C-alpha cells in the first residue's frame, strides 16, 4: 500500500477520489477554486507540503485510491508560543477496504509532520469513539454554542413548528450602552495594527489556531465562495481592541436568514459590548431569526451574554434550542462533536484545568463552507 500526498497535477484524480471514497457529488469535486483555496493556497501549505502538493493524503492499493485524509495546515498559538498544526477535513477509507489498515497508515503519515495540534470538527459519534481511544486525543461531545435570538416568534414559527418550549427562557437580544464607553466600530482592517493587538494581547491568554492577520485575510477576505463581514472595535485613540466576523446565511429556500458568527475577540468590556451591539444591529437590520457562535470556551463571550446570548443547554428534556443544520432542516442533529490531538510537548505548556484558554471556533477547519 502506498501512502502519499496528492500532487498538484493530480487534480482530476483527487476530485475523482473525493467523489468515490468520501462523498458522491461533494462540493470539492465540483469547485476547483474552493479545493485549491483550502488545500493549496492556504498560507502554510507550501511550507509544510511543498510547492507541488495538495494538503491531501491518499492511500493507494493496487493502483486504486481507497483512503483519504485532507489536511489544512495552520499556524498555532499556545499562549504566544508559535507552532503549527492541522485541521483535517475528512478521514475516510472505502468500506470494503476498512480492514486493510489504511486508516491507521494515513493517521501515522499525518503525525510524521509532528503537528502540535490536530483539530477535527463536526465528526460523527463512531469517529469520536475511535479518537477517544487514541493517545493524546481528547473528545468534546458537544462544542459549546451561544445563541442570540433576534426574532423569537418567527424562529418558533419557521424553525420549531410553532413549539415555544425550546426557547421558553430566551428573549430577543438587545443593545446595551454606557455613557462612559467611547469605542467605535470600523470596517478598516490593517494587518499591522491587528497583529500588534493580537500578539500583544489576545494571543498571550489563549490557545488555538493563530488569528494573526495572515489567517484573517486568507480565511475571510479571500474566501472564494462566502461573503464575510469583518468589523474592528477601536478605542478613542484608534487602537484595535477586538474583532467580529459574521456571515449571513439564507435558509429555508431563501425565505429566511440567520447569522453565523465565526470570530468574536474582545479585550475588555467596552470592546465586547461594542461588537455585541453591532451584532444586534446586524440582526435587526437584516431581519435575521437568530445568530450563533461555536467556541470551545467562554474566553470571549462576555459581550454576547450581556446583550442576551445564551449558551445552549442540551439535555434529555431539552434536546434542541434552535436547529444548526438547514439543508435540509434537521431537528435531530443539533450538536457538533470535536476531537483534538495535543502533542505531549504542548501538554506541558498548558493548564489542564483552566477553562478560559481555548479559542477554537467554527472558523477553524471546514465547518463553515458551502455544502
C-alpha positions as CSV (number, residue, x, y, z in Angstrom):
1,X,0.0,0.0,0.0
2,X,1.2,3.5,-0.9
3,X,0.5,6.5,1.4
4,X,1.4,9.9,0.0
5,X,0.2,13.4,-0.8
6,X,-1.7,14.1,-4.0
7,X,0.4,16.1,-6.5
8,X,-0.8,19.4,-7.8
9,X,-1.1,17.9,-11.3
10,X,-3.3,15.1,-9.9
11,X,-6.3,17.4,-9.5
12,X,-8.7,15.2,-11.5
13,X,-7.6,12.1,-9.7
14,X,-8.1,13.8,-6.3
15,X,-11.6,15.0,-7.2
16,X,-12.5,11.5,-8.5
17,X,-11.3,10.1,-5.2
18,X,-13.3,12.6,-3.2
19,X,-16.4,11.6,-5.2
20,X,-15.8,7.8,-4.9
21,X,-14.3,7.5,-1.4
22,X,-15.6,10.4,0.6
23,X,-18.9,11.6,-0.7
24,X,-20.6,11.5,-4.1
25,X,-21.1,14.9,-5.6
26,X,-19.2,16.6,-2.8
27,X,-18.7,20.4,-3.3
28,X,-14.9,19.8,-3.6
29,X,-15.4,17.5,-6.6
30,X,-17.1,20.4,-8.4
31,X,-15.4,23.6,-7.2
32,X,-11.8,23.9,-8.2
33,X,-11.5,27.3,-6.6
34,X,-12.6,26.0,-3.2
35,X,-10.4,22.9,-3.5
36,X,-7.3,25.0,-4.3
37,X,-8.1,27.6,-1.7
38,X,-8.4,25.1,1.1
39,X,-5.7,22.6,0.3
40,X,-3.1,24.5,-1.8
41,X,-3.4,28.3,-1.4
42,X,-3.7,28.4,2.4
43,X,-0.7,30.3,3.9
44,X,1.1,27.4,5.4
45,X,0.5,24.7,2.7
46,X,3.7,25.2,0.7
47,X,5.9,25.4,3.7
48,X,4.6,22.1,5.1
49,X,3.8,20.1,2.0
50,X,6.0,21.8,-0.7
51,X,5.2,23.7,-3.9
52,X,3.9,20.7,-5.8
53,X,1.4,19.0,-3.5
54,X,-2.1,19.4,-2.2
55,X,-2.6,19.1,1.6
56,X,-4.4,15.8,0.9
57,X,-3.1,12.4,1.8
58,X,-4.2,9.4,-0.2
59,X,-3.9,5.6,0.3
60,X,-3.4,3.7,-2.9
61,X,-3.9,-0.1,-3.1
62,X,-3.3,-1.9,-6.4
63,X,-3.4,1.5,-8.2
64,X,-6.7,2.5,-6.7
65,X,-7.3,5.3,-4.2
66,X,-9.0,3.6,-1.2
67,X,-8.5,6.2,1.5
68,X,-8.2,10.0,2.1
69,X,-7.1,12.4,4.8
70,X,-7.5,16.1,3.9
71,X,-5.3,18.4,5.9
72,X,-5.5,22.2,6.2
73,X,-2.1,23.3,7.7
74,X,-2.4,26.3,10.0
75,X,-0.2,28.2,12.4
76,X,-0.9,27.5,16.1
77,X,-0.7,29.9,19.0
78,X,-0.2,28.5,22.5
79,X,-0.1,31.5,24.9
80,X,2.1,33.4,22.4
81,X,4.2,30.4,21.6
82,X,4.1,29.8,17.9
83,X,4.0,26.4,16.3
84,X,1.8,24.7,13.7
85,X,-1.0,22.1,13.4
86,X,-3.6,20.6,11.1
87,X,-7.4,20.9,10.7
88,X,-8.4,17.6,9.0
89,X,-11.5,17.8,6.8
90,X,-12.0,14.1,6.5
91,X,-10.5,10.7,7.4
92,X,-12.1,8.0,5.4
93,X,-11.4,4.6,3.8
94,X,-13.7,2.9,1.3
95,X,-16.0,0.5,3.2
96,X,-14.6,-2.7,1.6
97,X,-11.0,-1.8,2.5
98,X,-11.5,-0.8,6.1
99,X,-9.7,-3.9,7.4
100,X,-6.6,-3.2,5.4
101,X,-5.1,-0.8,8.0
102,X,-5.3,2.1,5.5
103,X,-6.9,4.4,8.0
104,X,-4.1,3.8,10.6
105,X,-1.4,4.3,7.9
106,X,-3.0,7.7,6.9
107,X,-3.0,8.8,10.5
108,X,0.6,7.8,11.0
109,X,1.6,9.7,7.9
110,X,0.0,12.8,9.2
111,X,1.7,12.6,12.6
112,X,5.1,12.3,10.8
113,X,4.9,16.0,10.2
114,X,4.9,16.4,14.0
115,X,1.9,18.8,14.4
116,X,1.4,20.4,17.8
117,X,-2.4,20.4,17.4
118,X,-4.8,18.5,15.2
119,X,-8.4,19.6,15.3
120,X,-11.3,17.6,14.0
121,X,-14.6,19.5,14.0
122,X,-18.0,18.1,13.1
123,X,-17.3,14.4,13.5
124,X,-19.9,11.6,13.8
125,X,-20.2,9.6,17.0
126,X,-18.5,6.5,15.6
127,X,-15.4,8.5,14.6
128,X,-15.4,10.3,18.0
129,X,-15.3,6.8,19.7
130,X,-12.2,5.9,17.7
131,X,-10.4,9.2,18.6
132,X,-11.3,8.7,22.3
133,X,-9.2,5.5,22.3
134,X,-6.2,7.2,20.7
135,X,-3.2,8.6,22.6
136,X,-3.1,12.4,23.1
137,X,-6.6,12.8,21.6
138,X,-9.4,14.5,23.6
139,X,-13.1,14.4,22.6
140,X,-15.7,17.1,23.0
141,X,-19.1,15.6,22.7
142,X,-20.9,19.0,22.4
143,X,-18.9,22.0,21.3
144,X,-20.4,25.0,23.2
145,X,-22.8,27.1,21.2
146,X,-24.0,30.5,22.1
147,X,-27.4,31.5,20.6
148,X,-28.7,35.0,20.2
149,X,-32.4,35.1,19.2
150,X,-33.3,38.1,17.1
151,X,-36.9,37.3,16.4
152,X,-38.2,34.7,18.8
153,X,-41.7,34.4,17.4
154,X,-40.6,33.9,13.9
155,X,-37.9,31.5,14.9
156,X,-40.5,29.4,16.7
157,X,-42.9,29.5,13.8
158,X,-40.4,28.8,11.0
159,X,-37.9,26.5,12.6
160,X,-39.7,24.8,15.5
161,X,-43.1,24.2,14.1
162,X,-44.8,26.6,16.5
163,X,-43.3,24.9,19.5
164,X,-42.4,27.6,22.0
165,X,-40.9,25.2,24.6
166,X,-37.3,25.1,23.4
167,X,-37.0,28.9,23.6
168,X,-39.1,29.4,26.7
169,X,-36.3,31.2,28.6
170,X,-34.9,33.1,25.7
171,X,-35.7,36.7,24.8
172,X,-34.7,38.8,21.8
173,X,-31.2,40.2,22.0
174,X,-31.0,43.9,22.7
175,X,-28.3,46.7,22.6
176,X,-26.6,47.8,25.8
177,X,-25.0,51.2,26.2
178,X,-22.8,53.0,28.7
179,X,-22.3,56.8,28.8
180,X,-18.6,56.3,29.6
181,X,-17.8,54.0,26.6
182,X,-16.1,55.6,23.7
183,X,-15.3,52.6,21.5
184,X,-16.3,52.6,17.8
185,X,-16.8,50.1,15.1
186,X,-14.9,50.3,11.8
187,X,-14.5,48.2,8.6
188,X,-10.9,49.2,8.2
189,X,-8.7,46.2,8.7
190,X,-5.0,47.0,9.0
191,X,-2.7,43.9,9.1
192,X,0.0,45.8,11.1
193,X,-2.4,47.1,13.7
194,X,-4.2,43.8,14.0
195,X,-1.0,41.8,14.6
196,X,0.1,44.4,17.2
197,X,-3.2,43.8,19.1
198,X,-3.4,40.1,18.6
199,X,0.2,39.1,19.5
200,X,0.3,41.7,22.3
201,X,-3.0,40.9,23.9
202,X,-5.3,38.1,22.9
203,X,-2.6,35.6,21.9
204,X,-1.0,35.8,25.3
205,X,-4.0,34.4,27.1
206,X,-5.4,31.9,24.6
207,X,-4.6,28.7,22.8
208,X,-5.7,27.5,19.3
209,X,-5.0,28.2,15.7
210,X,-3.4,31.6,15.3
211,X,-5.7,34.5,14.5
212,X,-3.0,36.8,13.1
213,X,-3.6,38.9,10.0
214,X,-2.3,36.2,7.7
215,X,-5.1,33.9,8.8
216,X,-7.8,36.6,8.9
217,X,-7.0,37.7,5.4
218,X,-6.9,34.2,3.9
219,X,-9.8,32.8,5.8
220,X,-12.3,35.7,5.5
221,X,-11.2,38.2,2.9
222,X,-10.0,35.7,0.2
223,X,-12.7,33.0,0.6
224,X,-13.9,32.1,-3.0
225,X,-17.5,31.3,-2.0
226,X,-18.6,33.1,1.1
227,X,-19.0,36.7,1.9
228,X,-17.9,37.6,5.4
229,X,-18.4,40.8,7.2
230,X,-15.4,41.9,9.3
231,X,-15.7,44.6,12.0
232,X,-13.0,46.1,14.2
233,X,-13.6,47.7,17.7
234,X,-11.3,50.7,18.2
235,X,-10.8,52.9,21.3
236,X,-10.7,56.7,21.2
237,X,-7.1,56.6,20.0
238,X,-7.9,54.2,17.2
239,X,-6.1,51.3,18.9
240,X,-7.6,48.0,17.9
241,X,-9.4,46.3,20.8
242,X,-11.4,43.5,19.2
243,X,-12.7,41.7,16.1
244,X,-16.0,40.4,14.9
245,X,-16.5,38.2,11.8
246,X,-20.0,37.2,10.8
247,X,-21.7,35.6,7.8
248,X,-25.4,36.0,6.9
249,X,-26.8,32.7,5.7
250,X,-30.1,32.3,3.7
251,X,-32.1,29.2,4.8
252,X,-35.5,27.6,4.0
253,X,-35.2,28.1,0.3
254,X,-34.0,31.7,0.8
255,X,-37.2,32.6,2.7
256,X,-35.3,33.3,6.0
257,X,-31.9,34.3,7.2
258,X,-29.6,33.6,10.2
259,X,-26.2,34.8,11.3
260,X,-23.1,32.7,11.7
261,X,-20.5,34.3,14.0
262,X,-17.1,32.8,13.3
263,X,-14.9,35.2,15.2
264,X,-15.6,37.2,18.4
265,X,-12.5,38.6,20.0
266,X,-12.6,41.3,22.6
267,X,-10.1,42.6,25.2
268,X,-12.3,44.5,27.6
269,X,-15.9,45.2,28.4
270,X,-16.2,48.2,26.1
271,X,-14.9,46.4,23.1
272,X,-17.0,43.3,23.9
273,X,-20.2,45.4,24.1
274,X,-19.4,47.5,21.0
275,X,-19.0,44.3,19.0
276,X,-22.1,42.6,20.5
277,X,-24.2,45.7,19.9
278,X,-23.1,45.6,16.2
279,X,-24.4,42.0,16.1
280,X,-27.8,43.2,17.4
281,X,-27.9,45.9,14.8
282,X,-27.0,43.5,12.0
283,X,-29.6,41.0,13.2
284,X,-32.4,43.6,13.3
285,X,-31.5,45.4,10.1
286,X,-31.2,42.1,8.1
287,X,-34.3,40.5,9.7
288,X,-32.4,37.5,11.0
289,X,-34.1,34.8,13.0
290,X,-31.0,34.2,15.2
291,X,-27.2,34.3,15.4
292,X,-25.0,31.6,16.8
293,X,-21.3,31.2,17.8
294,X,-19.5,28.0,18.4
295,X,-16.4,28.3,20.7
296,X,-14.6,25.8,22.9
297,X,-14.7,28.1,25.9
298,X,-16.2,31.4,27.1
299,X,-12.8,33.1,26.6
300,X,-14.6,35.9,24.6
301,X,-18.3,35.5,25.1
302,X,-19.0,38.1,27.9
303,X,-20.2,40.7,25.4
304,X,-22.5,38.2,23.7
305,X,-24.1,37.1,27.0
306,X,-24.5,40.7,28.1
307,X,-26.8,41.5,25.1
308,X,-28.8,38.4,25.6
309,X,-27.0,35.4,24.0
310,X,-27.3,32.1,25.9
311,X,-25.1,29.1,25.8
312,X,-27.3,26.2,24.7
313,X,-28.2,23.7,27.4
314,X,-28.8,20.4,25.6
315,X,-30.1,17.5,27.8
316,X,-32.6,14.7,27.8
317,X,-35.5,17.1,28.4
318,X,-34.2,20.0,26.2
319,X,-32.8,18.3,23.1
320,X,-32.9,21.5,20.9
321,X,-32.9,25.2,21.3
322,X,-32.7,26.1,17.6
323,X,-31.5,23.9,14.7
324,X,-28.0,24.0,13.4
325,X,-28.5,22.3,10.0
326,X,-30.8,23.7,7.3
327,X,-30.0,21.8,4.1
328,X,-32.4,20.2,4.8
329,X,-33.8,21.4,8.1
330,X,-32.7,18.9,10.8
331,X,-34.3,19.0,14.2
332,X,-32.5,15.9,15.4
333,X,-28.8,16.7,15.0
334,X,-28.3,19.9,16.9
335,X,-24.8,19.4,18.4
336,X,-21.3,19.5,17.0
337,X,-18.7,17.0,18.2
338,X,-14.9,17.5,18.0
339,X,-11.7,15.7,18.8
340,X,-8.4,17.4,19.3
341,X,-4.9,16.0,19.4
342,X,-2.5,17.9,21.6
343,X,1.2,16.9,21.4
344,X,3.0,15.9,24.6
345,X,5.3,18.9,24.2
346,X,2.3,21.3,24.2
347,X,0.6,19.5,27.0
348,X,3.5,20.5,29.2
349,X,2.9,24.2,28.3
350,X,-0.8,24.5,29.1
351,X,-3.1,24.3,32.1
352,X,-5.4,21.3,32.0
353,X,-7.9,22.9,34.4
354,X,-8.1,26.5,33.0
355,X,-11.4,26.8,31.2
356,X,-10.6,30.1,29.5
357,X,-7.6,29.0,27.4
358,X,-9.0,27.5,24.3
359,X,-10.2,29.8,21.5
360,X,-11.5,27.3,18.8
361,X,-14.4,28.4,16.7
362,X,-16.4,27.2,13.6
363,X,-14.0,29.4,11.6
364,X,-11.4,26.6,12.2
365,X,-11.3,23.5,9.9
366,X,-14.0,23.4,7.1
367,X,-17.2,23.6,9.1
368,X,-18.2,27.0,7.6
369,X,-18.1,26.2,3.9
370,X,-20.6,25.6,1.1
371,X,-22.2,22.1,1.0
